[in-house]
Amino acid sequence: MIALSLAEIAAAVGGQTHDIPDSSVQVTGPVVRDSREVVPGSLFAAFVGERVDGHDYAPAVVEAGAAAVLASRPVGVPAIVVDDVQTALGALARHVVARLGTTLVALTGSAGKTSTKDLIAQVLQRKAPTVWTPGSLNNEIGLPLTALSATEETRFLVLEMGARGIGHIRYLAELTPPKIGLVLNVGTAHIGEFGGREQIAQAKGELVEALPPAEEGGAAILNADDPLVRAMASRTKAKVVLFGESDEADVRAENVRLTDTGQPAFSLHTPSGCSDVTMRLYGEHHVSNALAAAAVAHELGMSAEEIATALSEAGSLSRWRMEVTERPDGVTIVNDAYNANPESMRAALRALAAMGQGRRTWAVLGKMAELGDEALAEHDAVGRLAVRLNVSKLVAVGGIEASWLQLGAYNEGSWGEESVHVSDAQAAIDLLRSELRTGDVVLVKASRSVGLESVAQALVETGTEGEVAAR
């Protein structure tokens, strides 16, 4: 964070100083909410959780070098006391962003946010110092913490914005007003909470409504291939830039194909030129993500050749998102277990099919959460798709939703041993350890709450230990 005095911070958040002998003392380190991350000069935000109260750590963090604690009550050590720590954290982020004057890029969508954010960050970093959201910390706490990590040298600030209801993105955009807003897609993620795709579109479109007008540099980057996203053009005064495979897209892909290893390649077309891209990531769905990143970068002055080079060299910055591990025994593990929704599940299965040409493929899948009334139909459809893509074996892991996956596969024609339903992660591990053989490709994917990353991790460790013999 930029250096700020405790007095300035108190004024920015509307707080009162307590036990601070000298309010001119500066916060020169990061703003953190985890006491283990405190370094000299930090500001520690004391949140009250279900099991842990950050205020209890106040003496320890000050002893570790924190300049002060942002708290909701006096704690006996230097503190700025506010009515609500989360609200104060947002106010501080708004104050710092206004001081910095960096170009702020915000993005949202039902699927692909984190992967696209990582691509944007890697492309823009080649042009100038860039700060971006770590992982998926895209809510009312994670977003301001990311913004507060920017410094005077930061030229671009790339922020992922998540939402679970109407008004959430509007609030986040008020904390960190974007100049460029990107909407990837409107899918079925969290449809049970929103109540329908139209409501999801309403919420995601709050981002483009928050943008400055075109004459002030505002730009809305919209997916030309998604009708609900494209329709958001009418909700903004910013310049509209379309990306996608549509002929009408300003930034588009032509000659899209997959390499023999399942990595996408295409010709990138921008208003200022064309260049070829071959990505290191896996799956055709990354083409749309790459085009979104390219549209942002082009709007910020990068050439087609610069963008194509950056996209071709970009990797995955976030864990458990199409994370590919080649075991010494020839088995390939694809850990995509961070989260799942119908769109990302279908994309992952298609990537598996592409990667597994001529090899035996396994889809180890668990439930997709928060689908509401669509849950049965969506799980059934994913099970059916696995069969249509000729996935060699579907392993459905968990409770009722997993049984729907297996039932969909059965109803599509998986009548032998091509699909199986197991009770939990350990049962899946035991099955795979006994049946995997050299050359197999294994995809592991489910909603975060299922915790199927343990399956992928166990399989990677198994290969390292040499417990699976070639068959």
Summary of the structure (lengths in Angstrom):
residues: 471
radius of gyration: 23.7
end to end distance: 54.9
largest distance: 75.0
contacts: 1793
relative contact order: 0.09
helix: 40%
strand: 21%
